Amino acid sequence: MFLFAVNIRNNTTGDKMKVSKIPGLGSYGHYIDDLDFDNITDEEWAEIGKFHLTDLVTILRNVKITKDQYYNRIRQWGPFIGATMSRKHFQKKYGQDFDGRIQEHYKKFNVSSEDERYIKMKQFYIEHTEHGNTLTRVCGKRDEYGNPMGNFSSGELYWHSNESSVINFTPGVALMGGEYMVGSSTGFLQTADYYQSISESFRSELNEMILVHAYIPGGINELEKDDPSFGENIRKEFAPVDGAEVPLVITSPGGIKGLHYTLNSVVGIKGMSKYDSDKVFAEIDRELLTEKYIYDHMYLQDNEICLFDNSITLHRRKHPGNPNRLAFRLQYYPDSLIKQSWHPYHQQHFYNYHQDEMLELMNILELDLKFP
């Protein structure tokens, strides 16, 4: 029924589904209602993915879908490349034969006690589907032994980006509602409109800025301060190396320029004092953190899916809702949706650095991506 992304944007998709603009988020963001995953074709799903790349946030409402359909459809767009504490990290550290899911291997590979704790904890977060796929839970439930059954278990989550200080972060995220979602929210802040709104001189300054990152306890969730093991896990996944440098202005996989302004780990600007860095951040915050660029999606049903960019868009949970709230997260590198390799950085040094890191990751994970 629809084969061109422009038709989706213009709401000419016929009777299959309804498309409408999200209130807020400036020039970006749409709802798609009544999408039937039992009948959608691969071509139609690919067009939704391409449309989403140029729209930053897409929310699917009143969705008929199973967990396996969710997993398989997102994976049609691309793999998870997880560059921090993923299989790449552990296989690089312990060898290609290491499989973190096999606990009997820990002694054989001389795994550190810290890494062993992390791997075992992450295994509690995994939801195994009927057909053997795996999803990451986001929930506050605990098992009979008190182990958390999901990440970001409770409370408010502040503005953040996944893998925030990592040069080859995963740019796409999907979050599917499971249980007790009604009354909670997932919020989004896009930076593209702000970047285009500022003066040419200030934009040229931002273009050259390199942000310095470090782990900030409580930068995402207050529980980080109260639970050292949880805080350590967040540090590993978001800001594993203090002093990491990442350019402020990047280009999203959809070709949109904006700010990779990852508030949960940004501590300064390279070459500037803390005082001068804070002045720049205050100027950005004053104009960026406003309602016209923000949308907090309040769930009206459990079966809603939020698709969102993780490159120039931040997300949060302002309304925690029911403590038993359960959602399922997948991240993806949209390789099947882009025509050529994605290079987010325009500075030559970071262009080369990103390329080297991606090639190493592809080799370790045995991925065949459009790269370089």
N, C-alpha and C positions, 0 to 999 in steps of 0.2 A: 504493500500500500504506500509506503514511503521509502525512497531510495536516495534522497539527498538531504544532507543536514540542514540546508537552507529551508527546506519544507518544514522541518521540525520547528525551527526558529519562527517561521511565519504561521505556525499552527495550521498547516494544511495537511494534516495526517489522516483525515477522514474519521471513521467511526471507531478505529482501533483504540485510540487513547486521546486524552486531552492534554494540551500543553498551555501553561500560563506562566506569567512572570512572577518571580518571587518578590514580595514587597521588601524593599531594602536591597542591599548589595549593589547599589548603583546600576551600572550598565549590564551586570551579570546576574546569572542565577535564574533557573526555571524549575517549575514543577512539571512532572509528567504523571498523569493519573490513569489508573485502570489498565496498566500494562499486564498482559497475560503471558507469562513465561511458558505456558504449555503450548502456545501457538506462534510465538514470535520466531522469525527466521534468523539465521546467522547474519544475513545481509542487513536486516533491520537493526539487529543488536549492534552491529559494527557502526552503523550510521548514528545511533544514539551515542556510542562511545566517542566518535569523532566530533559530534556536536558538543558533547560534554567538555572536551579538551578546550574548546573556544568559549566555554561558558563558565568554567571554574567550579560551579556548584550546581548539581542537578539532584532533585529530590523526587523519588518515585513513591507515589502514594497509592493506597488501595491495591497492593501488589499480590498477585497469586503466584507463589513461588515456594519451592522446597529448599532446604539447606544445600543439597547437592546441586540443584539448578543454579543457586546463587554462586557457589564455588566455581562451577564449570563455566558459567557466563563471564564472571570476572576474569578468570584465567584465560578466556578467549582474547581478552584485551592485552594480557601480558603477564609475566611471572613476577613473583616477589623477589627483589634483589638484595634486601636487607644487608646493609654493609657494616653494621655495628656488631651485634652479638649473634649473628646468624651462623649458618653452617660455614660460610666463608671464613669468619673469624676463627672458629674452632678448628676447621681443617687446615687453615694456614698455621695455626699455633701447634696443633698436635699431629697433623699429617692427614693425607687424603683419605685414609681408611677409617678415620674417626667418625663414629656416628653417635651423637649425643643422646639419642633415644635409647641406646643399649647400655644400661647401667653396668653390666659386667665388664665393659671395656675401660671403665674409669681407672682401675689400678694398672691395667696393661699400658695405657697411654700416659700414666702418671699425671692425671688431671689434678689441678690445684683444688684445694677444698673450697675456695671461693667460687671457681667455675662450676664445680660439682653442685654446689648449693643453687647457683643460678639456673643451671640446666634442669635440675629436679623441680625447682619452683615453677619454671615455665611450662613443664609438662602438665601441671595441674590446670593451666590456663586453656588447654586444648580441648576443643569439642570434636569428637570423631563422628562423622556423618554415617548414614546408613550404608553408603557405598564406599567407605574408606577414605574420604577426604577429611581434611582438618581445617578448622576455623579457630580463630583466637577469640575467646570470650572476653567481653567487657562487662563485669558484673560484681556484685557485692556478696554473692553467696559463698559459703564455706562448706567443705565436706564434713563428714562425721568426726574427723580428727582435727578440725579447725583450720585446715589448709585453704587459702583463698582459691576460688575456682575461676577467677578472672582478674584481669588487670584493671587499674583505676577503680578500685572497689567501691568507694563511697565519696560523697561530698562533691564540692564544686571543683571543676578543672579550669585553670586559668588559660589565657591565650597561649597556644603552643603550636609547634610543628613537629611532626615525627622525625626522628633522627636529625635533630635541629642543627647540630654543629658538624655534620658529616658531609664531606664534599660530594659524595655520590649517593645521596639520600634517595629513597623511593618516592616518586612524585605523585602517585595516585593512591587514594584511599576510598574504600567502600565500607559502610557501616549499616548492617541490617538489623532491624529491631527483632527481638525475640519474645520477651515477656515483660510485663509491667513497665512498658515504655511510656504509656500515657501519663502526662503530667511532668515529664522530664523534657530536656531540650538538648539539642546540639547546635552550637552557634558558629558562625563563619564571619571572617573579616577578610575582605579582598583588598589588595593594595594597588591594583592596576589603575583604577580611576584616580586615586590620589597621586600616583606617579605622573600621570598625564596632566594633572591640574596645577602642578607647581611651576614656578618660573623656570625658564630654560637654564638660567645660571645655577639655580639650586639643584636642578636635575643633573647638570653636568658634574656638580660636586658629589652628589650621591652616587653617580656612575662610577666614581673612582674609589669610593670608600670600601674598606675591607673591615668586616666586623670580627671582633675577637670574642671567643666563646669560652665559657666555663660552666661547670655544674652549679646551679643555684638551688640550695635546699628549699623546698616549698615553692619552687618556680612554677610548678604545674598543680600540685595537690598538697594540702596541708599535712596529709599523712606521712609525707616524706620526712618531716621534722620529728614525728613521733615514733616512726618505725624505721630504724637504721637499715634493715635489710631491704625494705621497700625502696628507701632512698637510694641505696647502692644500685639496685636494679634499674631505677630510672636514670641514674647517672650513666650507667653502661649503655643504655639504649639511646639516650638523647645527647649527652655531652661527655663521652668517655675520656677525652683528652683536654685538659685545661690549656687554654692558649690557642686552640684550633682557630684557623682563619678561613673565613668564607666571604666572598663578595656580597655586598648589600643588594645590588641591582642584578637581577638575573632574568632569563627568558623562560617561560613555562613551556611544557611540551606542546601546548597549543599555539606557541608563537607570541605570547603576550608578555610584555615587559612589566615588571613590578618589583616589589621589595621582598627579599628573603629575610624578613625582619622577625626572626624567631625569638620572641620576647622571653621565652623561658630559659634561654642560655646566653643571651647577649650581655656582655659586661663592658664593652668598650669599642673604640674605633682605632685601628692601627695607626700609629703616629700621632695620636692625640692624647692629651692628659684626660684623666677621668672627668675633670671639671668641664673641659671642652666637649668631650663625648656626651656627657649628660645634657649639655645645652642643645646639641643636635638632636638627641633622642627626645627631649622635651618639645622641640619644635615639630618634629615628626608626629609625636603622640597627640599634640594639640589639634592637628588637622586630620590625622588618620583615624584616631579612635573615636569616631563620631557615628551617629545612627545611619547616615547615608551610605556607609560602607559595611554595615553590620546587619546580619540577620540571625536571630535565635529561633531555630525551628522547634516549636512545641509539638510533640508527637500527639496525634489524635487517635492513632491506631498502633498496634504492635507491628503490623506488617508494612513498615515503611523503610525505605532504603535511602541513605544519604551518600551520594557520590561527591567527593570533593578533592580539589587540587591541594597538594602539599608543598608546592614550590613558592607561590606568591600569595597564598591564602593561609590564614591561621584558623584554628578551631578551638572551641571551648565547651564546657558544660556548665551553664549558669544555673540551671534548675535541676538538681540531682534527682528529684522525684522519689519513687519507691525504692527503698534500700535493696530490694530483690530484683531491681531492673537488670535485664539481660539483653545484651546485643552481641553481634558477631562481626569481627573486623577482618578485612582482607586488604593488603596493600599490593600495588602492582606497578610495574614499569610498562607503559602503554605501547609496547613495541609493534603490535599488529595494527595500531591506529595511526602511526606516523609513517611518512614516506621515506624518511632518512634518519640517521642517528641524531639523537638529541644532545645538543651542547648548550647548557644553560649559561655558561660564563663567557664574557667577551674579552676579558684580560687573557693574554697569551699564556702567562704562567699557570693560571687556574684552568684554562682550556686544556693545556697539556697534562696537568695534574689529574684532572677529572678523567681524561682519556686513559691515562695509565692505570688509574684505580679501577675503571670500568673493565678494561681488558684483563686485568688480573682477576677480578671478580668473575668474569665470564669464563675464564680458564678453570678456576677452582670449582665453580658451580656447574660447569659444562653447559653453559647457556649459549644459544645461537641467536644473538640480537643484531639489529641493524647498527653495527658499530665496528670500526670507527666511521 
